[in-house]
């Protein structure tokens, strides 16, 4: 490819309003162009990378006996009604009516379509296990698209669905795919990917892993124990609760004046924050009348994701309680009326005594709270956020928090979809069963951007060889010089027989060319200049290490062969 | 691939309500499954064919310097407002509002997105010509999806867009793509494809070709001259108007009683149908008050497509005129009031004399109509349908009508999009210009189905080798026989090293296996049976010709090599 003809443009300046490194570099190096908020066109260089990633994914899916299919983006409401997800999924699902006023939707995932495809197509136990997958455009109307390709509203995704006759069989196959995912990340050149247990979320089922690329730009918080194997997404992570004990006393109303936050109260009463019961109020989106009051130990914070999961809702928000009769800053769990209130208690409060909570009236709190004695029987559940330094729930050593980008996920779905959609297979004994399913996703664009986050420097992108859009950046300097021009044109011809070459045939300054080659991230640069030609040589620079090698022109292919070999 | 594990099912019976051959065969042979009206899932076998077609298209697009990109399916209204197509395209475009109430649409074509991508990315004349293309899902909410994959609402399409500095350059490039298309059809194994001039339709611009696969199931009517090179879609085809001459007379009202149709009138008055002026009334969709009256010679019919194009509207319908004051069956062009009427005259009436038209009152017509003398000055345009046997407009020989499936189209767009979207490039003299564009489409699914229409027999599909899902159907008969089983398992292993093999490992009757192999259309079948093994041989059957060859087992690879070579 001649760079003079490549549909692309490069920029020196950091684009305005862009913070993620990959977003900035992909824009600056001419890989992507924004069409709408969270919607991008891939320019030719990016599409080349994307296709290479897709092919690696395809190869690995085929290795685990995946059968490639293509399900539609546009689906009728009916098949999603069966699973209940037409109504349970929120605004991120695009819904519209077709010209005949039929309710349609755009797929963000394809469990229902996969069951539809396999239903009556697979009928007997001896056709299982089987897995179908597709590489396809997904539409997901994200509330907050951000960071270029990292969180978008339209993306290319590989999604796969497997069917099994037993949990054992699912577990075995799940592990195969787990291993295939590890191979995929390795092959596309990602270095720091870890698999962690995660929440099944809207997929349903009982067991899931996320593959997280550990980079600073990650928006997921991961709780990791460096001592043992414990790893979990903040959304579901737990820690060992630090035990505390306060003297059991009588209940007593105490004047606390204007002190309302835990910090203010702890200071005013000169007590440990752990002795207080914090109350946090939430509203459920779309359910105006209900208020949730979450009670938790004063030193801890509520993890919204855990609370949502417990409540079985898509969205909750910290709410304004001015019209509820609750007294802001003085809410307490002793004698709290329960009309329209859902009370939730964190595990950290279980069995505790001598605590202090709000008195449900202005300027007063109550001390001596004994949870068992003074608070109506409640179940205690884990709704606490884990903080850095808390103790690992497995080994008790301090936990650390890392940032990650979710670059893939795999789920054990169980029979949620096969049951609700009434997919049956015949077993050897003649009985019917709903097959047990797994599903396996990987976002192509997010992998592409994730690699740029992980593999770049202040000069630009550093593409791993397996997915680089071109492997060789052929860069004549001073190509107003006739010898340089002739030899580099010949070399372009010659090298293109063996390698993917981007030929910088532009008649511009040496500085601009070298800068662009680094910005675009091509693994190997071959410079031809009057100086190098005086020795019948070319200067090779390895993008990743910056290492430079002078090579005789006739040895160029051999040298490149060695340098570009993928281990 | 083991057939026992292939996600697919085959049926003997013709599915209910299915008429097109490709629709029936693709369903019966386990290639597709319907998800909604005009929306299908591709099962693994079909996706394999689709990917092979896509790769051939990709190779040919790369050969004409195409640069593959990916533009979004989901686009914001704004970029389509610039070209005016957000409003000018009808209900076939899916429109919806996103969660922020922003108006969005789903792409059925990508001229606007292509200009958006190249705008400011290509800035200078020396970057041209250039062409970008993508292979992508398109959504088009067809009013009447039909015939399986032949007319659907969601499909995979290759669409390409080129940019030029002059019409000469566009013309040259257009021819290159024209040739690339011919290579594509040849390579994927289509035999009877012809290119014909066509209407630019909603694309705009000045010049277009359709590639039409000539098969009975085609829904396009093509007018073809077997003598010269004249070929055109019925929508724009013309013929030499057969000259007629009638005596010029005075206008005279004649009593015609209940005779209203041209047939009734011709019989009653004992005149040639050519002597009458037929009136056809239309309404424009969405414009309630306007009535179009099209006048045409009595022996001819109105071509709606030509009329729509002349009027510049998407849709017209023959209308009920009961409330307009027009007298059904007696409408005439002499002294016809023109409130809310748009009158259109076909070329066949130009300069004619002695004609008979309605008198605009019940039971009367007028004879002696001299178009020039009696009808207010009007322009005459061609709105006539061409009938089989009419004369070629070029050479005058009789025209024939053939049925075709449009499997591709190419358009000279001119500057319609670059101008309205204000895309500029700098020319050598420093001036700016709007680049001249071409666009080039090819539907992957329609090609797949078209090939089945063209290449099949009463037993099933006959895939061309270049796109067959598998090349060899390995078919052990009596695989309850230990020797057959062992040898065929070994052969499966051996042949899979070199060929794409579908291994019919099912333990079912010979008849069912042989029937399925023919239905699925795999080019070569290799049968291993106790009888063939008694001679250490396999029986090869060529699907296309039915030819059978007995081959020694050790010569199998060599023989298959020869048989499967693509010329």
Interface residues (C-beta under 8 A of the other chain):
Chain A: X1 X4 X5 X6 X7 X8 X9 X30 X33 X35 X36 X39 X40 X41 X42 X43 X44 X46 X47 X48 X50 X51 X65 X67 X68 X69 X70 X71 X72 X73 X74 X75 X76 X79 X91 X92 X94 X95 X96 X98 X99 X102 X104 X106 X113 X116 X117 X118 X120 X121 X122 X123 X126 X127 X130 X132 X134 X136 X137 X139 X141 X143 X153 X154 X156
Chain B: X1 X4 X5 X6 X7 X8 X9 X30 X33 X35 X36 X37 X39 X40 X41 X42 X43 X44 X46 X47 X48 X50 X51 X65 X67 X68 X69 X70 X71 X72 X73 X74 X75 X76 X79 X91 X92 X94 X95 X96 X98 X99 X102 X104 X106 X113 X116 X117 X118 X120 X121 X122 X123 X126 X127 X130 X132 X134 X136 X137 X139 X141 X143 X153 X154 X156
